[in-house]
Amino acid sequence: MMEGCDANGALGDLSSIIKAAGAGDLEAQRAGRSLALQDMYAANARNDHAMGQGHAAEAMFWARLAASHGHDDDAVMLAAVLVSLAEYWGYDRRDPRAEWGNALLAESIAILNSLAAHGNEAAATAINEMAERFAPHIFQQAKEIA
């Protein structure tokens, strides 16, 4: 172990968030997710889609950590982040280039279906909205991974 050395020190304030998140601090994991999403939106606003995709992937890892604590709101956020990342990789097409995006979209639907089945109204609303946007084959794929 490196005594007195912060390997993430160059990241400034983010360093302490990473350290706390790594120790299981849910609020730090949520903060990391929020920062990554802010960076994704900022990159998209300046049409820097490569950086936006990178920040979306970063947000996915933070969202997975936060969702691992078992709170419904964090699972809904994970589903939303997965949809955001899927948008970069292509989705809702029967095309080999859309395979990764389709898988993320299906995972998002599977998460929301599970939450909705347990009475989460936000998840049920999201599923209804997604049913209007996405092809049935995505919902079938979600059933296969649930």
C-alpha positions in Angstrom: 0.0 0.0 0.0 1.3 3.5 -0.9 1.4 5.4 2.4 0.7 9.1 2.0 0.2 8.9 -1.8 -3.2 9.7 -3.4 -3.1 8.0 -6.9 -6.1 10.1 -7.8 -4.8 13.4 -6.4 -4.5 15.0 -9.8 -8.3 14.9 -10.1 -8.7 17.4 -7.3 -12.1 17.3 -5.4 -13.0 14.1 -7.3 -10.2 12.3 -5.6 -12.0 12.4 -2.2 -15.3 11.3 -3.9 -13.5 8.3 -5.5 -11.9 7.3 -2.2 -15.3 7.5 -0.3 -17.1 5.7 -3.1 -14.5 2.9 -3.1 -15.2 2.4 0.6 -18.9 2.0 -0.2 -20.2 5.5 0.6 -23.5 5.6 -1.3 -23.6 9.4 -1.3 -20.2 9.6 -2.9 -21.2 7.0 -5.5 -24.3 9.2 -6.3 -22.1 12.3 -6.5 -19.8 10.6 -9.0 -22.7 9.5 -11.1 -24.1 13.1 -11.0 -20.7 14.6 -12.0 -20.3 12.2 -14.9 -23.8 12.9 -16.2 -23.2 16.7 -15.9 -20.0 16.2 -18.0 -21.9 14.1 -20.5 -24.6 16.7 -20.9 -21.9 19.5 -21.3 -20.0 17.4 -23.9 -23.2 16.9 -25.9 -24.1 20.6 -25.7 -20.8 21.4 -27.5 -21.3 18.4 -29.9 -18.3 16.6 -28.5 -20.0 13.1 -28.8 -16.8 11.2 -28.2 -16.3 12.8 -24.8 -20.1 12.5 -24.1 -19.8 8.7 -24.7 -16.9 8.5 -22.4 -18.7 10.3 -19.6 -21.8 8.2 -20.2 -19.7 5.0 -19.7 -18.2 6.6 -16.6 -21.8 7.4 -15.3 -22.7 3.8 -15.9 -20.0 2.5 -13.6 -21.0 5.0 -10.9 -24.6 4.2 -11.4 -23.9 0.5 -11.0 -22.1 1.1 -7.7 -24.9 3.2 -6.4 -27.6 0.7 -7.5 -25.8 -2.1 -5.8 -27.0 -0.8 -2.4 -30.6 -1.8 -3.4 -32.5 1.5 -3.5 -35.2 1.8 -6.1 -34.3 5.4 -7.0 -30.7 4.3 -7.8 -31.9 1.4 -9.9 -34.1 3.8 -11.9 -31.1 6.1 -12.4 -29.0 3.1 -13.6 -31.8 2.3 -16.1 -31.7 5.9 -17.3 -27.9 5.9 -17.6 -28.0 2.7 -19.6 -30.4 4.3 -22.1 -28.1 7.3 -22.4 -25.1 5.1 -23.1 -27.2 3.0 -25.6 -27.9 6.1 -27.6 -24.2 6.5 -28.3 -23.8 2.8 -29.5 -26.9 2.6 -31.6 -30.0 0.8 -30.6 -33.5 -0.3 -31.5 -32.3 -1.7 -34.9 -31.7 -5.2 -36.1 -28.2 -4.5 -37.1 -25.0 -6.0 -35.7 -23.6 -2.5 -35.1 -26.5 -1.9 -32.7 -25.9 -5.0 -30.6 -24.3 -3.3 -27.6 -26.8 -0.5 -27.6 -29.7 -3.0 -27.8 -28.2 -5.0 -24.9 -28.0 -1.9 -22.7 -31.5 -0.9 -23.7 -32.8 -4.4 -22.9 -31.0 -4.3 -19.5 -32.6 -1.0 -18.7 -36.1 -2.4 -19.5 -35.4 -5.5 -17.4 -34.5 -3.3 -14.4 -37.6 -1.2 -14.8 -39.8 -4.2 -15.4 -38.6 -5.7 -12.1 -39.2 -2.5 -10.2 -42.6 -2.0 -11.8 -43.6 -5.5 -10.8 -42.8 -4.6 -7.2 -45.0 -1.5 -7.3 -42.6 1.3 -8.4 -44.7 3.8 -10.2 -41.8 5.7 -11.7 -40.5 2.5 -13.3 -44.0 1.6 -14.6 -44.4 5.1 -16.2 -40.9 4.8 -17.8 -41.8 1.3 -19.2 -45.0 2.7 -20.8 -43.0 5.6 -22.3 -40.4 3.2 -23.6 -43.0 1.0 -25.2 -44.0 3.9 -27.4 -40.4 4.5 -28.4 -38.7 1.1 -28.8 -39.4 -1.9 -31.0 -40.9 -5.1 -29.5 -37.7 -7.1 -30.1 -36.0 -5.0 -27.4 -38.7 -5.9 -24.9 -38.3 -9.6 -26.0 -34.5 -9.3 -25.4 -35.2 -7.8 -21.9 -37.4 -10.8 -21.0 -34.5 -13.1 -22.0 -32.0 -11.4 -19.7 -34.4 -10.9 -16.7 
